[in-house]
Amino acid sequence: MVVGHVDHGKSTLVGRLLAETGALQDGRLEKVRRICQEQHKPFEYAFLLDALEEEQLQGVTIDITEVRFPWRDHEYLVIDAPGHREFIKNMITGAAHADAALLLVDAKEGIQEQSRRHAYLLSFLGITKVAVVVSKMDLVEYSETIFDRIRDEYTHFLAGLNLHPLAFVPISAVAGENLLGPSDRLAWYQGPSVMGLLEQVPLTAQGAAGALRIPVQDVYKFDDRRIVTGRVESGRVQLGDEIQVWPSGHRARVKSLEAWPPTAPAPVALETYQTVGLTLDSPLFIQRGDVLADPARPPHLSSFVAANIFWLGRTPLTLNREYTLKLATAERTVTVFSINRVMHAASLVVEHGKAHLGQNEAGEVVFQTGRPLVFDAAAEVPPTGRFVLLDGYDVVGGGIVLEVDELYRRPYAHGLPKSGSIAPTEGALTAAHRAMAYGHHSHVVWLTGVPGAGKSTAARYLERELFARQVKTFVLDGENLRFGLSSDLGFTNADRSEQARRAAEVARLFQQAGLVVIVALVSPFVADREYARILVGDEHLTLIHLEAPLAVLRERDPHGLYSRVAGGDGVQVPGLNAPYEAPANPALRLETGEASIDEIGARILELVLRRIG
Amino acid sequence: MDHLDQLEHQSLYILREAWAKIPRLAMLWSMGKDSTVLLWLTRKAFFGHIPFPLIHIDTTYKIPEMIAYRDRLARELGFELIIGRNTQALADGMNHMRGRLVCCTALKTDALRQVLEEHKFSAIIVGIRRDEEGSRAKERVFSARSRQSTWDLVDQPPEFWDQYRTDFPPDEHVRVHPLLRWTEVDVWRYIEREQIPIIDLYLAREGRRYRSLGCEPCTASCASTAQSVSEIIAELVATRTSERSGRAQDQEHSHAMEKLRVKGYM
């Protein structure tokens, strides 16, 4: 990938390399010569790539060109990118699949805006193998001083992006200096030529060490087979492997790996980047957008995604606005929940508290999705840790998912209050003051589970035990809230969400007051529990999932709910005839069917005491 | 995974994306080597099935063996074949003597437009490659076309991380290009590896063969002794002549292909 500021000679370099390495077929040079004569211009190597009439008339690259040429033992795919600010979207289109990049800097003009913005984009796209080519050395009389100055300045800038160039290479593409081999005019330079450098670039190893991820593309029923298709984006899959389907969490084994033509042997294992067609040993409901994963290394499931964004849209990204997010094969409507910081991609200047992100700017943004999204942090599994954003039909940005912890470490305001002009008042006391006075830290213990799983029983046990240990504590029981704070709410999905939101808000107040709050609430939706976690802060909240076999639930039958369902009176019971989304990674998951309340309670108590100690 | 595996899996992924996302899909099929590979990849992608119709744009000037081959394969594989002809222009006696670009536009571009209109296809799969010529080198994998089939080549949408423009307004359609990254030699190496049957016009007869297939009056054969796919590959690795040098419409003027393609040519 060749990138850099406009007119710094990218297309000329690539064109000259093509000509010099003998990659051009007969007639290509003659055609360019003819075009240059038609336009009364001297010979332009760049026209070998800039084939569009508009590009040739204006002498600029508009869109990327990909050319392949062999050199010694390898074949190289070279992508020539436009340097104009307006064509950043095209530059990204090319750079996103490059293994390495050459950043071109004009010796005479030095480092310019796009030299910096393109470098930022490379680091954003995760391209770490970069080298700098200082071009047009003929225009500065092959001056070592000028070369050194550019090298020092750019090295410093790139270090700020955590980019460490493999080399700085001085060249003249027009004069053909230092392209294939050493140049007499650059006798002071000891490093590699451009092709020498390309030969040294280490090839990317595609390891199978990553966690298995197969985003589902489609499910085919062309014949009696029910084939799940997709691509192994990470890890590998083998016949007989157990996989877990997200977001449902169901498990199954790989029964067959399908292939055509039938005469060829069917594969027994598939590696990263191979497409797959597989059947499973149990008939699960699977659809496009689901992810098949290694049960031992699950992805994240959340309604909140924090990411570094690069914005290409002509209209700015705006707080509280809706966009479409596409991550692997999943698609979600998302709302911009918060814009944490905005970065000017050419100067790296950071601003906080902005409500917009402009074209060609970068920033850290949190999105809230309608339905929870399955994803990974980009640092862990890159292909399922990046997404594009659409506004209507147009791609307007790209995003790299941040570590989930990163999200919780920051103090997030929850959305925007309806009254826009209010600001929180600072208290006189801090959490530390209260902790010292009370002898413990504050905390929220959130017990989730279907009706009858044992939440209220566990909450009462905890309250008693904590109180006996001088811990200031209080229970927020879903049942009791419905007599007061939530007396206007019923049992629809929306009402259950609102109930969880109110419980989260109250829990936060009590937690800020220094108490250990125990919330006992069905809270059937991932999104609502995630909301509580973000509101209270990850370090202040412990999520515990209580569950019991259906037979036990029926026997306990709180408020006769289970018998009423059996009697057909239309009551909705989460987990039975209404949705209950089990948490993917609770701090504790406890089965209350067999164990006594003392055993269950003791385990929770031990964990809570450690967290508030 | 070797180079051909990478290309193959990428193409399968693209075909499945198109099938999953686009309601009315068809594939352009010209019986040439690229079309042949595309059809093979389709059967791989859909485990032996060809779930969408194939369109052949018939100018009536094709090399006769091509038509015989087309009808035989359609019978053998049992896919749905749509034949598109600009009957009006043919009735008016359109031919290349009236100007090659005029003829291509009438009998190919306009004929294609008519088929798309008649069958209300929202996307067609086309086997073009970046290395064929300059304007194709600038293409996207999912490339938007206006209702009139025109291509806005100076303002193409970004396309990265395999996220393609699979949703578009009702008055647009899309060209899907699964072979965009392949080169001519890749195509032949894949044909050799997979042992895909090809039309024998590509093999040398009496010292000449076709390197690119088109309409008889505007397609020249080249001197060759290649009798097998492996000999074709050996010949291509050594040659310095470009693939489409036998296609007369490309040589009309400096940006001939770009001009044709902006109007909706394949």
Interface residues (C-beta under 8 A of the other chain):
Chain A: Q25 D26 G27 R28 K31 R34 I35 E38 L49 A51 L52 E53 E54 I62 D63 I64 T65 E66 V67 R68 E75 K89 N90 I92 T93 A95 A96 H97 Q206 Q217 D218 Y220 F222 D223 R225 I227 T229 R231 E258 A259 W260 P261 P262 E271 Y273 Q274 T275 G277 R288 L312 K326 T329 P383 R386 F387 V388 L390 Y393 D394 V395 G398
Chain B: M1 H3 D5 Q6 H9 L12 Y13 R16 E17 W19 A20 R43 K44 A45 F46 F47 G48 H49 P51 R130 D131 E133 G134 S135 A137 K138 R140 L153 V154 Q156 P157 P158 E159 F160 W161 Q163 R165 D167 F168 P169 R181 T183 T239 R240 T241 S242 S245 S254 H255 E258
